Amino acid sequence: MSLLSPADQEKLRESFAEMTAPVRVLFFTQTLDGEACVQTRRILDELPALSDKIAIEEVNFVLDKDKVAQYGIDRVPALALVTQDAAGAPRDTRIRFLGTPAGYEFVSLVQALMLAGGHASSLTPENRARVAAVNTPTTIQVFSTPT
Amino acid sequence: MAFANEHITAYAVEATEFPDLARKYRVTGVPKTVINDQIEILGGIPQDEFVAQALVNSQL
């Protein structure tokens, strides 16, 4: 039973069709964390069926300490979006999701997948230039709720 | 923004699942954006303002 209506699936399929680059969603999880991780898994399971550009890779938060450190994950469920550079090497987008990607967070996840997959950024050229000029480590946290 | 600059990392945080973070960053309404634990932006604001406010300390 899908979480998405057939109409929503169709809309997402059309949007994802604009993706030109593959995106891997690293899903950091642990079995003991219960409902949030289970629900996140259910949501993520919907995505690969809607685009051959999207793959889900589960990472064990407890056992896979190298990846947990590499992507700076300190809690679960967490997602890290990874795409490819021109040479086909993995490229970390540095886009992360903490918590179940439901509701508004699901909308944000879809937008992030599109961006990572090659869809044009919504930044204006002026803002893109401002962002490009950042030369110190900068962490942006956006808090939201599902509704 | 994170996708456009390798110095930037962006986290979308589900506030109700992580009350410790919501408390630490005094999240009383959403969306709330926190940059480098210092700058706070409440609500959705136009892109020009958002970028200007968010990056005010990020260029040496």
N, CA and C atoms of all chains as a GROMACS GRO file, in nm:
protein
  621
    1MET      N    1   0.085  -0.120   0.000
    1MET     CA    2   0.000   0.000   0.000
    1MET      C    3   0.088   0.124   0.000
    2SER      N    4   0.074   0.206  -0.102
    2SER     CA    5   0.157   0.325  -0.111
    2SER      C    6   0.107   0.434  -0.017
    3LEU      N    7   0.200   0.516   0.034
    3LEU     CA    8   0.164   0.631   0.115
    3LEU      C    9   0.112   0.745   0.027
    4LEU      N   10   0.146   0.739  -0.101
    4LEU     CA   11   0.112   0.847  -0.194
    4LEU      C   12  -0.006   0.806  -0.281
    5SER      N   13  -0.093   0.902  -0.309
    5SER     CA   14  -0.204   0.874  -0.398
    5SER      C   15  -0.150   0.854  -0.540
    6PRO      N   16  -0.224   0.784  -0.626
    6PRO     CA   17  -0.178   0.767  -0.765
    6PRO      C   18  -0.152   0.901  -0.833
    7ALA      N   19  -0.234   1.003  -0.802
    7ALA     CA   20  -0.214   1.135  -0.865
    7ALA      C   21  -0.082   1.197  -0.818
    8ASP      N   22  -0.054   1.187  -0.688
    8ASP     CA   23   0.072   1.241  -0.637
    8ASP      C   24   0.192   1.166  -0.694
    9GLN      N   25   0.178   1.034  -0.705
    9GLN     CA   26   0.287   0.956  -0.764
    9GLN      C   27   0.315   1.004  -0.906
   10GLU      N   28   0.209   1.031  -0.981
   10GLU     CA   29   0.225   1.073  -1.120
   10GLU      C   30   0.293   1.209  -1.128
   11LYS      N   31   0.251   1.300  -1.038
   11LYS     CA   32   0.312   1.433  -1.035
   11LYS      C   33   0.461   1.425  -1.003
   12LEU      N   34   0.493   1.342  -0.905
   12LEU     CA   35   0.634   1.328  -0.867
   12LEU      C   36   0.714   1.264  -0.979
   13ARG      N   37   0.654   1.166  -1.046
   13ARG     CA   38   0.723   1.099  -1.157
   13ARG      C   39   0.757   1.201  -1.266
   14GLU      N   40   0.664   1.291  -1.294
   14GLU     CA   41   0.688   1.395  -1.394
   14GLU      C   42   0.799   1.490  -1.351
   15SER      N   43   0.795   1.531  -1.223
   15SER     CA   44   0.899   1.621  -1.172
   15SER      C   45   1.036   1.554  -1.177
   16PHE      N   46   1.042   1.432  -1.126
   16PHE     CA   47   1.170   1.361  -1.120
   16PHE      C   48   1.225   1.331  -1.260
   17ALA      N   49   1.139   1.329  -1.360
   17ALA     CA   50   1.184   1.303  -1.497
   17ALA      C   51   1.280   1.412  -1.546
   18GLU      N   52   1.277   1.528  -1.477
   18GLU     CA   53   1.368   1.637  -1.514
   18GLU      C   54   1.508   1.618  -1.458
   19MET      N   55   1.523   1.519  -1.371
   19MET     CA   56   1.656   1.494  -1.314
   19MET      C   57   1.748   1.434  -1.419
   20THR      N   58   1.872   1.483  -1.423
   20THR     CA   59   1.968   1.432  -1.520
   20THR      C   60   2.080   1.354  -1.455
   21ALA      N   61   2.100   1.376  -1.324
   21ALA     CA   62   2.209   1.309  -1.253
   21ALA      C   63   2.152   1.218  -1.144
   22PRO      N   64   2.217   1.104  -1.120
   22PRO     CA   65   2.169   1.014  -1.015
   22PRO      C   66   2.193   1.072  -0.876
   23VAL      N   67   2.102   1.045  -0.785
   23VAL     CA   68   2.116   1.090  -0.647
   23VAL      C   69   2.099   0.969  -0.554
   24ARG      N   70   2.194   0.957  -0.463
   24ARG     CA   71   2.183   0.852  -0.362
   24ARG      C   72   2.140   0.918  -0.231
   25VAL      N   73   2.039   0.861  -0.170
   25VAL     CA   74   1.996   0.908  -0.039
   25VAL      C   75   2.056   0.813   0.064
   26LEU      N   76   2.153   0.863   0.141
   26LEU     CA   77   2.208   0.781   0.250
   26LEU      C   78   2.112   0.795   0.367
   27PHE      N   79   2.058   0.683   0.411
   27PHE     CA   80   1.959   0.681   0.518
   27PHE      C   81   2.026   0.622   0.642
   28PHE      N   82   2.057   0.710   0.736
   28PHE     CA   83   2.119   0.668   0.862
   28PHE      C   84   2.009   0.625   0.958
   29THR      N   85   2.020   0.503   1.006
   29THR     CA   86   1.912   0.447   1.087
   29THR      C   87   1.967   0.350   1.190
   30GLN      N   88   1.888   0.322   1.290
   30GLN     CA   89   1.918   0.212   1.380
   30GLN      C   90   1.787   0.148   1.420
   31THR      N   91   1.791   0.016   1.432
   31THR     CA   92   1.666  -0.057   1.455
   31THR      C   93   1.602  -0.021   1.588
   32LEU      N   94   1.685   0.017   1.685
   32LEU     CA   95   1.631   0.044   1.819
   32LEU      C   96   1.556   0.176   1.825
   33ASP      N   97   1.572   0.260   1.723
   33ASP     CA   98   1.512   0.392   1.731
   33ASP      C   99   1.362   0.392   1.703
   34GLY      N  100   1.312   0.276   1.658
   34GLY     CA  101   1.168   0.260   1.652
   34GLY      C  102   1.095   0.339   1.545
   35GLU      N  103   0.984   0.398   1.582
   35GLU     CA  104   0.883   0.446   1.488
   35GLU      C  105   0.935   0.545   1.384
   36ALA      N  106   1.018   0.640   1.426
   36ALA     CA  107   1.063   0.743   1.331
   36ALA      C  108   1.144   0.680   1.217
   37CYS      N  109   1.232   0.587   1.250
   37CYS     CA  110   1.313   0.523   1.146
   37CYS      C  111   1.228   0.434   1.056
   38VAL      N  112   1.131   0.365   1.115
   38VAL     CA  113   1.042   0.278   1.036
   38VAL      C  114   0.961   0.363   0.938
   39GLN      N  115   0.907   0.473   0.988
   39GLN     CA  116   0.826   0.562   0.905
   39GLN      C  117   0.911   0.624   0.794
   40THR      N  118   1.034   0.664   0.828
   40THR     CA  119   1.125   0.721   0.727
   40THR      C  120   1.153   0.619   0.617
   41ARG      N  121   1.177   0.495   0.659
   41ARG     CA  122   1.203   0.387   0.562
   41ARG      C  123   1.084   0.371   0.466
   42ARG      N  124   0.964   0.377   0.522
   42ARG     CA  125   0.843   0.362   0.438
   42ARG      C  126   0.834   0.475   0.336
   43ILE      N  127   0.865   0.597   0.380
   43ILE     CA  128   0.858   0.712   0.289
   43ILE      C  129   0.964   0.699   0.180
   44LEU      N  130   1.086   0.666   0.221
   44LEU     CA  131   1.196   0.656   0.124
   44LEU      C  132   1.170   0.545   0.023
   45ASP      N  133   1.106   0.438   0.068
   45ASP     CA  134   1.079   0.324  -0.021
   45ASP      C  135   0.991   0.364  -0.140
   46GLU      N  136   0.920   0.474  -0.126
   46GLU     CA  137   0.832   0.518  -0.235
   46GLU      C  138   0.914   0.575  -0.353
   47LEU      N  139   1.031   0.628  -0.323
   47LEU     CA  140   1.100   0.714  -0.420
   47LEU      C  141   1.163   0.642  -0.540
   48PRO      N  142   1.238   0.533  -0.518
   48PRO     CA  143   1.303   0.470  -0.634
   48PRO      C  144   1.204   0.424  -0.740
   49ALA      N  145   1.082   0.392  -0.700
   49ALA     CA  146   0.981   0.348  -0.798
   49ALA      C  147   0.937   0.464  -0.887
   50LEU      N  148   0.965   0.587  -0.843
   50LEU     CA  149   0.920   0.704  -0.918
   50LEU      C  150   1.029   0.762  -1.007
   51SER      N  151   1.153   0.717  -0.989
   51SER     CA  152   1.263   0.766  -1.071
   51SER      C  153   1.380   0.669  -1.067
   52ASP      N  154   1.434   0.638  -1.184
   52ASP     CA  155   1.553   0.552  -1.184
   52ASP      C  156   1.678   0.630  -1.148
   53LYS      N  157   1.663   0.762  -1.123
   53LYS     CA  158   1.777   0.844  -1.081
   53LYS      C  159   1.795   0.844  -0.929
   54ILE      N  160   1.698   0.788  -0.856
   54ILE     CA  161   1.701   0.795  -0.710
   54ILE      C  162   1.726   0.655  -0.652
   55ALA      N  163   1.828   0.647  -0.565
   55ALA     CA  164   1.857   0.522  -0.497
   55ALA      C  165   1.866   0.548  -0.347
   56ILE      N  166   1.825   0.451  -0.268
   56ILE     CA  167   1.831   0.462  -0.122
   56ILE      C  168   1.939   0.366  -0.072
   57GLU      N  169   2.025   0.417   0.014
   57GLU     CA  170   2.130   0.331   0.071
   57GLU      C  171   2.123   0.342   0.223
   58GLU      N  172   2.090   0.231   0.285
   58GLU     CA  173   2.075   0.234   0.430
   58GLU      C  174   2.212   0.225   0.497
   59VAL      N  175   2.234   0.310   0.596
   59VAL     CA  176   2.360   0.311   0.670
   59VAL      C  177   2.329   0.287   0.817
   60ASN      N  178   2.395   0.188   0.875
   60ASN     CA  179   2.373   0.156   1.015
   60ASN      C  180   2.443   0.258   1.104
   61PHE      N  181   2.364   0.334   1.178
   61PHE     CA  182   2.415   0.446   1.259
   61PHE      C  183   2.512   0.395   1.366
   62VAL      N  184   2.490   0.274   1.415
   62VAL     CA  185   2.572   0.221   1.524
   62VAL      C  186   2.700   0.157   1.471
   63LEU      N  187   2.686   0.083   1.361
   63LEU     CA  188   2.799   0.001   1.314
   63LEU      C  189   2.888   0.073   1.213
   64ASP      N  190   2.831   0.156   1.129
   64ASP     CA  191   2.909   0.216   1.020
   64ASP      C  192   2.964   0.352   1.064
   65LYS      N  193   3.059   0.346   1.156
   65LYS     CA  194   3.109   0.470   1.219
   65LYS      C  195   3.183   0.560   1.120
   66ASP      N  196   3.245   0.500   1.019
   66ASP     CA  197   3.318   0.581   0.921
   66ASP      C  198   3.223   0.674   0.847
   67LYS      N  199   3.113   0.617   0.797
   67LYS     CA  200   3.018   0.700   0.722
   67LYS      C  201   2.949   0.801   0.814
   68VAL      N  202   2.918   0.759   0.934
   68VAL     CA  203   2.853   0.850   1.031
   68VAL      C  204   2.943   0.971   1.055
   69ALA      N  205   3.074   0.947   1.067
   69ALA     CA  206   3.168   1.057   1.089
   69ALA      C  207   3.185   1.139   0.962
   70GLN      N  208   3.198   1.071   0.848
   70GLN     CA  209   3.219   1.140   0.721
   70GLN      C  210   3.108   1.240   0.691
   71TYR      N  211   2.984   1.200   0.724
   71TYR     CA  212   2.871   1.286   0.692
   71TYR      C  213   2.823   1.368   0.812
   72GLY      N  214   2.896   1.357   0.924
   72GLY     CA  215   2.866   1.440   1.040
   72GLY      C  216   2.727   1.417   1.096
   73ILE      N  217   2.686   1.292   1.106
   73ILE     CA  218   2.552   1.259   1.155
   73ILE      C  219   2.559   1.228   1.305
   74ASP      N  220   2.475   1.293   1.385
   74ASP     CA  221   2.478   1.267   1.529
   74ASP      C  222   2.346   1.219   1.584
   75ARG      N  223   2.248   1.196   1.499
   75ARG     CA  224   2.119   1.145   1.545
   75ARG      C  225   2.044   1.085   1.427
   76VAL      N  226   1.943   1.004   1.456
   76VAL     CA  227   1.866   0.938   1.350
   76VAL      C  228   1.718   0.954   1.378
   77PRO      N  229   1.634   0.938   1.274
   77PRO     CA  230   1.671   0.915   1.135
   77PRO      C  231   1.734   1.039   1.073
   78ALA      N  232   1.834   1.016   0.985
   78ALA     CA  233   1.898   1.126   0.916
   78ALA      C  234   1.922   1.086   0.771
   79LEU      N  235   1.918   1.186   0.683
   79LEU     CA  236   1.944   1.162   0.541
   79LEU      C  237   2.058   1.252   0.496
   80ALA      N  238   2.143   1.199   0.408
   80ALA     CA  239   2.244   1.280   0.340
   80ALA      C  240   2.230   1.253   0.191
   81LEU      N  241   2.225   1.359   0.112
   81LEU     CA  242   2.208   1.343  -0.032
   81LEU      C  243   2.344   1.350  -0.102
   82VAL      N  244   2.370   1.248  -0.183
   82VAL     CA  245   2.498   1.238  -0.253
   82VAL      C  246   2.471   1.224  -0.402
   83THR      N  247   2.540   1.304  -0.480
   83THR     CA  248   2.524   1.291  -0.624
   83THR      C  249   2.661   1.259  -0.686
   84GLN      N  250   2.679   1.290  -0.812
   84GLN     CA  251   2.805   1.257  -0.880
   84GLN      C  252   2.862   1.382  -0.944
   85ASP      N  253   2.995   1.390  -0.948
   85ASP     CA  254   3.054   1.499  -1.025
   85ASP      C  255   3.065   1.456  -1.172
   86ALA      N  256   3.122   1.542  -1.255
   86ALA     CA  257   3.126   1.514  -1.399
   86ALA      C  258   3.201   1.385  -1.431
   87ALA      N  259   3.297   1.349  -1.344
   87ALA     CA  260   3.377   1.230  -1.368
   87ALA      C  261   3.311   1.104  -1.312
   88GLY      N  262   3.195   1.122  -1.248
   88GLY     CA  263   3.125   1.006  -1.193
   88GLY      C  264   3.162   0.973  -1.050
   89ALA      N  265   3.248   1.057  -0.988
   89ALA     CA  266   3.285   1.034  -0.848
   89ALA      C  267   3.174   1.088  -0.757
   90PRO      N  268   3.157   1.026  -0.638
   90PRO     CA  269   3.053   1.074  -0.547
   90PRO      C  270   3.077   1.219  -0.507
   91ARG      N  271   2.971   1.295  -0.502
   91ARG     CA  272   2.981   1.433  -0.458
   91ARG      C  273   2.878   1.458  -0.349
   92ASP      N  274   2.925   1.488  -0.229
   92ASP     CA  275   2.835   1.516  -0.117
   92ASP      C  276   2.770   1.652  -0.140
   93THR      N  277   2.636   1.656  -0.140
   93THR     CA  278   2.567   1.783  -0.161
   93THR      C  279   2.571   1.870  -0.035
   94ARG      N  280   2.605   1.809   0.078
   94ARG     CA  281   2.600   1.874   0.211
   94ARG      C  282   2.458   1.919   0.246
   95ILE      N  283   2.362   1.849   0.189
   95ILE     CA  284   2.222   1.868   0.226
   95ILE      C  285   2.182   1.750   0.315
   96ARG      N  286   2.133   1.781   0.434
   96ARG     CA  287   2.097   1.679   0.532
   96ARG      C  288   1.952   1.697   0.576
   97PHE      N  289   1.891   1.588   0.612
   97PHE     CA  290   1.759   1.594   0.675
   97PHE      C  291   1.766   1.518   0.807
   98LEU      N  292   1.721   1.582   0.914
   98LEU     CA  293   1.715   1.516   1.044
   98LEU      C  294   1.568   1.498   1.081
   99GLY      N  295   1.529   1.374   1.108
   99GLY     CA  296   1.390   1.346   1.142
   99GLY      C  297   1.314   1.290   1.023
  100THR      N  298   1.193   1.248   1.050
  100THR     CA  299   1.110   1.186   0.946
  100THR      C  300   1.072   1.288   0.838
  101PRO      N  301   1.101   1.259   0.712
  101PRO     CA  302   1.070   1.355   0.605
  101PRO      C  303   0.924   1.346   0.560
  102ALA      N  304   0.834   1.385   0.650
  102ALA     CA  305   0.690   1.380   0.619
  102ALA      C  306   0.637   1.523   0.608
  103GLY      N  307   0.523   1.538   0.547
  103GLY     CA  308   0.459   1.670   0.537
  103GLY      C  309   0.547   1.769   0.462
  104TYR      N  310   0.566   1.887   0.523
  104TYR     CA  311   0.649   1.990   0.459
  104TYR      C  312   0.791   1.941   0.433
  105GLU      N  313   0.841   1.858   0.525
  105GLU     CA  314   0.976   1.807   0.507
  105GLU      C  315   0.985   1.718   0.382
  106PHE      N  316   0.875   1.650   0.349
  106PHE     CA  317   0.875   1.569   0.228
  106PHE      C  318   0.885   1.658   0.104
  107VAL      N  319   0.813   1.770   0.108
  107VAL     CA  320   0.821   1.867  -0.003
  107VAL      C  321   0.964   1.916  -0.018
  108SER      N  322   1.027   1.948   0.096
  108SER     CA  323   1.166   1.993   0.091
  108SER      C  324   1.259   1.884   0.038
  109LEU      N  325   1.232   1.760   0.076
  109LEU     CA  326   1.315   1.649   0.028
  109LEU      C  327   1.302   1.636  -0.124
  110VAL      N  328   1.180   1.647  -0.175
  110VAL     CA  329   1.160   1.637  -0.320
  110VAL      C  330   1.238   1.748  -0.390
  111GLN      N  331   1.230   1.871  -0.336
  111GLN     CA  332   1.303   1.983  -0.397
  111GLN      C  333   1.454   1.961  -0.392
  112ALA      N  334   1.501   1.907  -0.281
  112ALA     CA  335   1.645   1.881  -0.267
  112ALA      C  336   1.691   1.772  -0.364
  113LEU      N  337   1.608   1.670  -0.383
  113LEU     CA  338   1.641   1.564  -0.479
  113LEU      C  339   1.650   1.620  -0.620
  114MET      N  340   1.556   1.709  -0.653
  114MET     CA  341   1.555   1.770  -0.786
  114MET      C  342   1.682   1.853  -0.808
  115LEU      N  343   1.715   1.933  -0.707
  115LEU     CA  344   1.834   2.019  -0.716
  115LEU      C  345   1.960   1.934  -0.732
  116ALA      N  346   1.973   1.834  -0.646
  116ALA     CA  347   2.091   1.748  -0.652
  116ALA      C  348   2.096   1.672  -0.784
  117GLY      N  349   1.979   1.646  -0.841
  117GLY     CA  350   1.970   1.571  -0.966
  117GLY      C  351   1.984   1.657  -1.090
  118GLY      N  352   2.020   1.784  -1.072
  118GLY     CA  353   2.052   1.867  -1.187
  118GLY      C  354   1.948   1.970  -1.223
  119HIS      N  355   1.840   1.977  -1.146
  119HIS     CA  356   1.737   2.078  -1.174
  119HIS      C  357   1.793   2.215  -1.136
  120ALA      N  358   1.754   2.318  -1.211
  120ALA     CA  359   1.808   2.452  -1.188
  120ALA      C  360   1.776   2.501  -1.047
  121SER      N  361   1.873   2.566  -0.985
  121SER     CA  362   1.856   2.625  -0.853
  121SER      C  363   1.756   2.739  -0.859
  122SER      N  364   1.685   2.762  -0.748
  122SER     CA  365   1.590   2.874  -0.744
  122SER      C  366   1.659   3.004  -0.704
  123LEU      N  367   1.789   2.998  -0.676
  123LEU     CA  368   1.863   3.120  -0.641
  123LEU      C  369   1.872   3.212  -0.763
  124THR      N  370   1.852   3.342  -0.741
  124THR     CA  371   1.872   3.437  -0.849
  124THR      C  372   2.023   3.447  -0.877
  125PRO      N  373   2.061   3.495  -0.994
  125PRO     CA  374   2.205   3.508  -1.024
  125PRO      C  375   2.278   3.593  -0.919
  126GLU      N  376   2.213   3.699  -0.870
  126GLU     CA  377   2.276   3.786  -0.769
  126GLU      C  378   2.301   3.708  -0.639
  127ASN      N  379   2.198   3.633  -0.595
  127ASN     CA  380   2.214   3.557  -0.472
  127ASN      C  381   2.312   3.442  -0.488
  128ARG      N  382   2.313   3.385  -0.607
  128ARG     CA  383   2.408   3.278  -0.635
  128ARG      C  384   2.551   3.330  -0.620
  129ALA      N  385   2.574   3.453  -0.666
  129ALA     CA  386   2.707   3.513  -0.654
  129ALA      C  387   2.741   3.539  -0.507
  130ARG      N  388   2.642   3.585  -0.429
  130ARG     CA  389   2.665   3.606  -0.286
  130ARG      C  390   2.701   3.475  -0.216
  131VAL      N  391   2.627   3.372  -0.251
  131VAL     CA  392   2.652   3.241  -0.190
  131VAL      C  393   2.790   3.189  -0.230
  132ALA      N  394   2.827   3.212  -0.356
  132ALA     CA  395   2.956   3.163  -0.405
  132ALA      C  396   3.073   3.230  -0.333
  133ALA      N  397   3.048   3.349  -0.278
  133ALA     CA  398   3.156   3.424  -0.212
  133ALA      C  399   3.180   3.379  -0.068
  134VAL      N  400   3.099   3.290  -0.016
  134VAL     CA  401   3.118   3.241   0.121
  134VAL      C  402   3.249   3.162   0.127
  135ASN      N  403   3.335   3.200   0.221
  135ASN     CA  404   3.464   3.132   0.228
  135ASN      C  405   3.499   3.085   0.369
  136THR      N  406   3.399   3.079   0.456
  136THR     CA  407   3.420   3.021   0.588
  136THR      C  408   3.313   2.914   0.612
  137PRO      N  409   3.344   2.815   0.697
  137PRO     CA  410   3.246   2.707   0.720
  137PRO      C  411   3.115   2.765   0.773
  138THR      N  412   3.007   2.730   0.709
  138THR     CA  413   2.877   2.788   0.742
  138THR      C  414   2.774   2.676   0.754
  139THR      N  415   2.707   2.672   0.868
  139THR     CA  416   2.606   2.570   0.892
  139THR      C  417   2.468   2.636   0.899
  140ILE      N  418   2.379   2.590   0.815
  140ILE     CA  419   2.243   2.644   0.813
  140ILE      C  420   2.148   2.535   0.863
  141GLN      N  421   2.075   2.565   0.969
  141GLN     CA  422   1.975   2.471   1.019
  141GLN      C  423   1.838   2.532   1.000
  142VAL      N  424   1.751   2.460   0.932
  142VAL     CA  425   1.615   2.509   0.913
  142VAL      C  426   1.520   2.416   0.990
  143PHE      N  427   1.456   2.471   1.093
  143PHE     CA  428   1.363   2.392   1.173
  143PHE      C  429   1.223   2.405   1.115
  144SER      N  430   1.156   2.290   1.106
  144SER     CA  431   1.017   2.294   1.063
  144SER      C  432   0.941   2.182   1.131
  145THR      N  433   0.811   2.178   1.108
  145THR     CA  434   0.727   2.071   1.160
  145THR      C  435   0.650   2.012   1.043
  146PRO      N  436   0.596   1.891   1.058
  146PRO     CA  437   0.530   1.826   0.943
  146PRO      C  438   0.408   1.900   0.893
  147THR      N  439   0.342   1.979   0.981
  147THR     CA  440   0.215   2.041   0.939
  147THR      C  441   0.223   2.192   0.941
  148MET      N  442   2.167   2.652  -0.123
  148MET     CA  443   2.287   2.726  -0.088
  148MET      C  444   2.404   2.631  -0.061
  149ALA      N  445   2.375   2.521   0.009
  149ALA     CA  446   2.480   2.422   0.035
  149ALA      C  447   2.529   2.361  -0.096
  150PHE      N  448   2.434   2.341  -0.187
  150PHE     CA  449   2.468   2.278  -0.314
  150PHE      C  450   2.556   2.371  -0.398
  151ALA      N  451   2.546   2.502  -0.372
  151ALA     CA  452   2.618   2.600  -0.453
  151ALA      C  453   2.755   2.637  -0.395
  152ASN      N  454   2.783   2.596  -0.272
  152ASN     CA  455   2.911   2.633  -0.212
  152ASN      C  456   2.955   2.526  -0.112
  153GLU      N  457   3.074   2.472  -0.132
  153GLU     CA  458   3.118   2.360  -0.050
  153GLU      C  459   3.148   2.398   0.095
  154HIS      N  460   3.150   2.528   0.125
  154HIS     CA  461   3.170   2.569   0.264
  154HIS      C  462   3.040   2.563   0.345
  155ILE      N  463   2.931   2.544   0.275
  155ILE     CA  464   2.799   2.551   0.340
  155ILE      C  465   2.740   2.411   0.355
  156THR      N  466   2.690   2.383   0.476
  156THR     CA  467   2.614   2.260   0.500
  156THR      C  468   2.476   2.298   0.550
  157ALA      N  469   2.375   2.233   0.494
  157ALA     CA  470   2.237   2.268   0.529
  157ALA      C  471   2.166   2.149   0.593
  158TYR      N  472   2.100   2.175   0.703
  158TYR     CA  473   2.022   2.072   0.773
  158TYR      C  474   1.876   2.113   0.776
  159ALA      N  475   1.789   2.025   0.730
  159ALA     CA  476   1.645   2.043   0.751
  159ALA      C  477   1.610   1.959   0.872
  160VAL      N  478   1.566   2.024   0.979
  160VAL     CA  479   1.547   1.954   1.106
  160VAL      C  480   1.398   1.949   1.141
  161GLU      N  481   1.351   1.830   1.170
  161GLU     CA  482   1.212   1.813   1.212
  161GLU      C  483   1.207   1.844   1.362
  162ALA      N  484   1.151   1.958   1.396
  162ALA     CA  485   1.165   2.011   1.532
  162ALA      C  486   1.095   1.925   1.638
  163THR      N  487   0.980   1.869   1.605
  163THR     CA  488   0.906   1.796   1.709
  163THR      C  489   0.976   1.665   1.748
  164GLU      N  490   1.054   1.609   1.656
  164GLU     CA  491   1.122   1.483   1.688
  164GLU      C  492   1.248   1.505   1.772
  165PHE      N  493   1.299   1.627   1.772
  165PHE     CA  494   1.424   1.653   1.844
  165PHE      C  495   1.405   1.773   1.938
  166PRO      N  496   1.330   1.750   2.047
  166PRO     CA  497   1.302   1.860   2.140
  166PRO      C  498   1.428   1.921   2.199
  167ASP      N  499   1.535   1.842   2.209
  167ASP     CA  500   1.661   1.898   2.262
  167ASP      C  501   1.713   2.010   2.172
  168LEU      N  502   1.706   1.986   2.039
  168LEU     CA  503   1.752   2.090   1.946
  168LEU      C  504   1.655   2.207   1.945
  169ALA      N  505   1.525   2.177   1.951
  169ALA     CA  506   1.425   2.284   1.950
  169ALA      C  507   1.444   2.375   2.071
  170ARG      N  508   1.477   2.314   2.186
  170ARG     CA  509   1.502   2.393   2.307
  170ARG      C  510   1.629   2.473   2.294
  171LYS      N  511   1.736   2.404   2.250
  171LYS     CA  512   1.867   2.469   2.241
  171LYS      C  513   1.860   2.594   2.153
  172TYR      N  514   1.785   2.584   2.043
  172TYR     CA  515   1.779   2.696   1.948
  172TYR      C  516   1.651   2.778   1.965
  173ARG      N  517   1.581   2.755   2.076
  173ARG     CA  518   1.462   2.834   2.111
  173ARG      C  519   1.364   2.843   1.993
  174VAL      N  520   1.330   2.726   1.942
  174VAL     CA  521   1.236   2.721   1.830
  174VAL      C  522   1.093   2.730   1.885
  175THR      N  523   1.032   2.847   1.872
  175THR     CA  524   0.896   2.865   1.920
  175THR      C  525   0.798   2.875   1.804
  176GLY      N  526   0.849   2.891   1.683
  176GLY     CA  527   0.766   2.893   1.564
  176GLY      C  528   0.848   2.842   1.448
  177VAL      N  529   0.780   2.797   1.342
  177VAL     CA  530   0.851   2.746   1.226
  177VAL      C  531   0.800   2.815   1.100
  178PRO      N  532   0.879   2.823   0.994
  178PRO     CA  533   1.019   2.781   0.991
  178PRO      C  534   1.108   2.876   1.070
  179LYS      N  535   1.209   2.818   1.134
  179LYS     CA  536   1.310   2.900   1.198
  179LYS      C  537   1.446   2.854   1.147
  180THR      N  538   1.527   2.949   1.104
  180THR     CA  539   1.658   2.918   1.049
  180THR      C  540   1.766   2.971   1.143
  181VAL      N  541   1.866   2.888   1.169
  181VAL     CA  542   1.976   2.927   1.255
  181VAL      C  543   2.106   2.907   1.177
  182ILE      N  544   2.188   3.012   1.170
  182ILE     CA  545   2.313   3.004   1.095
  182ILE      C  546   2.430   3.014   1.191
  183ASN      N  547   2.516   2.910   1.188
  183ASN     CA  548   2.636   2.905   1.273
  183ASN      C  549   2.604   2.935   1.420
  184ASP      N  550   2.490   2.886   1.466
  184ASP     CA  551   2.448   2.903   1.606
  184ASP      C  552   2.436   3.051   1.646
  185GLN      N  553   2.440   3.143   1.550
  185GLN     CA  554   2.444   3.285   1.585
  185GLN      C  555   2.327   3.365   1.528
  186ILE      N  556   2.306   3.349   1.398
  186ILE     CA  557   2.205   3.430   1.331
  186ILE      C  558   2.073   3.354   1.330
  187GLU      N  559   1.965   3.423   1.363
  187GLU     CA  560   1.834   3.359   1.364
  187GLU      C  561   1.741   3.431   1.266
  188ILE      N  562   1.674   3.353   1.184
  188ILE     CA  563   1.575   3.409   1.092
  188ILE      C  564   1.442   3.340   1.118
  189LEU      N  565   1.343   3.420   1.152
  189LEU     CA  566   1.211   3.364   1.184
  189LEU      C  567   1.117   3.377   1.065
  190GLY      N  568   1.050   3.268   1.034
  190GLY     CA  569   0.949   3.272   0.929
  190GLY      C  570   1.009   3.267   0.790
  191GLY      N  571   0.922   3.265   0.692
  191GLY     CA  572   0.967   3.268   0.553
  191GLY      C  573   0.981   3.412   0.508
  192ILE      N  574   1.098   3.448   0.458
  192ILE     CA  575   1.120   3.585   0.412
  192ILE      C  576   1.172   3.580   0.269
  193PRO      N  577   1.164   3.693   0.197
  193PRO     CA  578   1.209   3.692   0.056
  193PRO      C  579   1.354   3.647   0.042
  194GLN      N  580   1.384   3.584  -0.070
  194GLN     CA  581   1.516   3.525  -0.092
  194GLN      C  582   1.630   3.625  -0.075
  195ASP      N  583   1.614   3.747  -0.128
  195ASP     CA  584   1.721   3.847  -0.118
  195ASP      C  585   1.756   3.875   0.028
  196GLU      N  586   1.651   3.895   0.111
  196GLU     CA  587   1.674   3.922   0.252
  196GLU      C  588   1.734   3.802   0.323
  197PHE      N  589   1.681   3.685   0.289
  197PHE     CA  590   1.730   3.563   0.354
  197PHE      C  591   1.880   3.545   0.330
  198VAL      N  592   1.921   3.555   0.206
  198VAL     CA  593   2.062   3.533   0.171
  198VAL      C  594   2.148   3.640   0.238
  199ALA      N  595   2.103   3.765   0.234
  199ALA     CA  596   2.182   3.873   0.293
  199ALA      C  597   2.198   3.853   0.444
  200GLN      N  598   2.088   3.820   0.512
  200GLN     CA  599   2.096   3.799   0.657
  200GLN      C  600   2.177   3.676   0.693
  201ALA      N  601   2.155   3.568   0.619
  201ALA     CA  602   2.219   3.441   0.654
  201ALA      C  603   2.370   3.449   0.639
  202LEU      N  604   2.417   3.523   0.541
  202LEU     CA  605   2.559   3.518   0.507
  202LEU      C  606   2.637   3.640   0.554
  203VAL      N  607   2.577   3.720   0.640
  203VAL     CA  608   2.639   3.846   0.679
  203VAL      C  609   2.776   3.824   0.744
  204ASN      N  610   2.795   3.708   0.810
  204ASN     CA  611   2.923   3.682   0.879
  204ASN      C  612   3.010   3.580   0.806
  205SER      N  613   2.971   3.540   0.686
  205SER     CA  614   3.038   3.425   0.624
  205SER      C  615   3.139   3.462   0.517
  206GLN      N  616   3.168   3.591   0.506
  206GLN     CA  617   3.268   3.632   0.408
  206GLN      C  618   3.375   3.713   0.478
  207LEU      N  619   3.498   3.659   0.476
  207LEU     CA  620   3.608   3.728   0.543
  207LEU      C  621   3.670   3.833   0.451
   0.00000   0.00000   0.00000
